[in-house]
Amino acid sequence: MKMNRILSVAVCVATLLFAGVEASAQRGTSTRSSSSSTTTVTSSGRSSASDRNATTRDHSNVAPRNAKSSTTSSTSKPAAPEAKPTLEPRGSVQTGTNNKRLKPEHVSPSENYKKLPSRGTTVTKYKATKNAHYVKHGTVDYYFKKGVFYSYDPIHKHYVVSRPPVGLRVPTIPQSRIIYLHDTNYYYYYGVFYRRVASVYEVVLPPVGAIVESIPDGYEQLMINGNTYYIVDGVQYKAVVYHGEIWYEVIKLLD
């Protein structure tokens, strides 16, 4: 009888121990499964983030189309416009210049040409002919250099600073004053008026009404009825006020 009770207790204890071991085993399996699932999710999350970062990096390294041409277009500068003289109106006369040295002066009518020789001055052959442009007009030899004409006098056998004859042509002239008068462009430098003919400059008669900032030295000064006149190269100029400065207007041709 006593032996039966001991066996029954032993069976119960064994049953309880077996049940505890089985429950513990089940909890361990569940924990490992849960941990494995979490790791998978976390790994998947890192992978997804890595994929997104990789995608972002790939797109950031791709330059936009036409990026270079767009930059070039935005930084390129337009070509500078060709410089043109500024014409100043005075009735039907307009005058302008690209040469900043040609400015009206109160000091002397020939102030702007004070470094050039006076009309009628005798010079050496070297001075007249060295690096000069030679042109024969009729029976007279002319030498043109830096806007000045020299002619040879066979009687006295010397070279003299002279006015050029109408119709004489030269390939180029120094920077001149441009005068617009009677729908015509004239080029003026050192007492000489030119017209552009094809690619050369042709000497023309001074147009009456033209105004210039300076005349060559060697002029004759006259006072008539309180007005001041200047005569040079057979041209009579009158001192006039133009934009607050003293200029010289072609009044008439004397010969």
C-alpha positions in Angstrom: 0.0 0.0 0.0 2.7 2.4 1.0 4.7 1.3 -2.0 1.8 2.3 -4.3 1.7 5.8 -2.9 5.4 6.3 -3.6 5.1 5.2 -7.2 2.1 7.4 -7.7 4.1 10.5 -6.4 7.1 9.5 -8.5 4.9 9.4 -11.6 3.3 12.8 -10.9 6.7 14.4 -10.4 8.0 12.9 -13.6 5.0 14.1 -15.4 5.4 17.6 -14.1 9.1 17.7 -15.0 8.5 16.4 -18.5 5.8 19.1 -19.0 8.2 21.9 -17.8 11.0 20.7 -20.1 8.6 20.6 -23.1 7.3 24.1 -22.3 10.8 25.5 -21.9 11.7 23.9 -25.3 8.7 25.5 -26.9 9.6 28.9 -25.5 13.2 28.7 -26.8 12.0 27.7 -30.3 9.6 30.7 -30.3 12.3 33.1 -29.2 14.8 31.9 -31.9 12.1 32.2 -34.5 11.2 35.7 -33.4 14.9 36.8 -33.3 15.5 35.4 -36.7 12.4 37.2 -38.0 13.6 40.5 -36.5 17.0 40.1 -38.1 15.5 39.5 -41.4 13.4 42.6 -41.2 16.3 44.7 -40.0 18.6 43.4 -42.8 15.9 44.0 -45.3 15.5 47.5 -44.0 19.3 48.2 -44.4 19.3 46.7 -47.8 16.4 48.9 -48.9 18.0 52.0 -47.5 21.3 51.0 -49.1 19.4 50.5 -52.4 17.8 53.9 -52.1 21.1 55.6 -51.3 22.7 53.8 -54.2 19.9 55.0 -56.5 20.3 58.6 -55.2 24.0 58.5 -55.8 23.6 57.2 -59.3 21.2 60.0 -60.2 23.3 62.7 -58.6 26.3 61.6 -60.7 24.3 61.9 -64.0 24.9 65.4 -65.5 21.9 67.1 -67.0 21.6 67.1 -70.7 23.2 70.0 -72.5 24.7 71.2 -69.3 27.9 72.3 -71.0 26.2 74.2 -73.8 23.9 75.9 -71.4 26.9 77.1 -69.3 28.7 78.2 -72.4 25.7 80.1 -73.5 25.2 81.9 -70.2 28.9 82.9 -69.9 29.6 83.9 -73.5 29.8 87.7 -74.2 28.2 89.4 -77.2 30.6 90.8 -79.7 31.4 94.5 -79.0 29.7 96.8 -81.4 32.0 98.6 -83.9 33.0 102.1 -82.6 31.3 104.9 -84.5 31.8 108.7 -84.2 29.3 110.7 -82.3 27.7 113.3 -84.5 26.8 116.6 -83.0 23.9 118.5 -84.7 24.2 122.1 -85.8 21.4 123.0 -88.1 22.1 121.0 -91.3 25.7 120.3 -90.2 26.8 117.4 -88.1 30.3 116.6 -87.0 31.9 113.9 -85.0 35.2 112.1 -84.5 36.8 108.9 -83.3 40.0 110.8 -82.5 39.9 112.0 -78.9 42.9 114.3 -79.7 40.8 116.4 -82.0 39.1 118.8 -79.6 38.2 122.5 -80.1 40.5 124.9 -78.3 40.4 128.6 -77.4 44.1 129.1 -77.5 44.8 129.1 -81.3 42.9 128.1 -84.4 45.7 125.6 -85.2 46.0 124.2 -81.7 45.2 120.6 -82.6 47.8 120.6 -85.4 50.5 122.5 -83.6 52.9 119.6 -84.0 52.5 119.6 -87.8 54.4 122.0 -90.1 52.8 125.3 -91.3 51.6 125.7 -94.8 54.4 127.0 -97.1 57.2 125.7 -94.8 60.3 124.4 -96.7 61.6 121.0 -95.6 64.4 118.7 -96.5 64.0 115.9 -99.1 64.4 113.3 -96.3 61.6 115.0 -94.3 59.2 115.0 -97.3 59.9 111.7 -98.9 61.0 109.2 -96.2 58.3 106.6 -95.8 55.9 108.8 -97.7 53.2 107.9 -100.2 54.2 109.2 -103.6 51.6 110.4 -106.1 52.0 112.4 -109.3 49.2 114.9 -110.1 49.6 116.5 -113.5 53.2 117.6 -113.7 53.7 118.0 -109.9 55.1 115.4 -107.6 53.4 115.0 -104.2 54.4 113.1 -101.1 51.9 112.3 -98.5 52.9 111.4 -94.9 50.9 111.5 -91.7 48.2 113.7 -93.1 50.6 116.3 -94.6 51.2 116.9 -98.3 54.6 117.9 -99.6 55.3 119.0 -103.2 58.5 119.4 -105.0 59.4 122.9 -106.4 61.6 122.2 -109.4 62.4 125.9 -109.8 63.8 126.4 -106.3 64.6 122.7 -106.0 63.1 122.2 -102.6 60.2 120.5 -100.9 57.4 122.6 -99.4 54.3 121.9 -97.3 51.4 122.5 -99.6 47.7 122.1 -100.0 46.8 119.1 -102.3 44.9 119.7 -105.5 41.2 118.6 -105.9 41.0 115.0 -107.3 44.3 113.8 -105.7 43.8 110.4 -104.1 45.5 108.7 -101.2 45.0 105.2 -99.8 44.5 106.2 -96.2 44.3 109.3 -93.9 44.9 109.8 -90.1 41.9 109.7 -87.8 39.8 112.4 -89.1 36.7 114.4 -88.2 33.7 113.3 -90.0 31.3 116.0 -91.2 27.8 115.3 -92.5 26.6 118.1 -94.7 24.0 118.1 -97.5 23.5 114.4 -97.2 27.2 113.8 -97.8 30.0 112.5 -95.5 33.2 114.5 -95.6 36.4 113.6 -93.9 38.5 116.5 -92.6 42.1 116.5 -91.4 44.6 119.3 -91.3 42.8 121.7 -93.6 41.9 119.1 -96.2 38.4 117.7 -97.0 38.1 114.2 -98.5 35.4 112.0 -99.9 35.5 108.3 -99.7 35.7 106.7 -103.2 35.8 102.9 -103.1 38.8 102.1 -100.9 40.6 105.4 -101.3 40.2 109.0 -100.1 39.8 111.8 -102.7 40.6 115.4 -102.1 37.5 117.6 -102.7 36.6 121.3 -102.4 35.8 122.5 -98.9 32.0 122.5 -98.6 30.6 125.9 -97.6 28.9 125.6 -94.2 31.2 122.9 -92.8 32.6 123.6 -89.3 35.9 122.3 -88.1 37.6 122.3 -84.7 41.0 123.5 -86.0 42.8 124.8 -89.1 46.4 124.5 -90.3 49.0 127.0 -89.1 50.1 129.6 -91.7 46.7 131.3 -91.9 46.0 135.0 -92.3 43.7 136.6 -89.8 41.2 139.3 -90.7 38.8 141.5 -88.8 35.7 142.6 -90.7 32.9 144.4 -89.0 33.9 143.1 -85.7 34.0 139.5 -86.9 37.2 137.4 -87.0 38.0 135.5 -90.2 40.9 133.3 -91.1 42.2 132.6 -94.6 44.3 129.5 -95.4 44.6 127.4 -98.6 42.4 129.9 -100.4 39.5 129.2 -98.0 37.9 131.8 -95.7 36.8 130.6 -92.3 34.8 132.5 -89.7 35.2 131.9 -86.0 31.8 130.7 -84.6 30.6 129.4 -81.2 29.7 125.7 -81.3 28.6 124.0 -78.1 30.3 126.7 -76.1 33.6 126.3 -78.0 35.3 128.3 -80.7 35.1 126.5 -84.0 35.7 127.6 -87.6 33.1 127.6 -90.4 33.8 127.5 -94.1 32.4 130.8 -95.4 33.6 130.9 -99.0 36.3 129.8 -101.4 38.6 132.6 -102.6 40.2 130.7 -105.5 
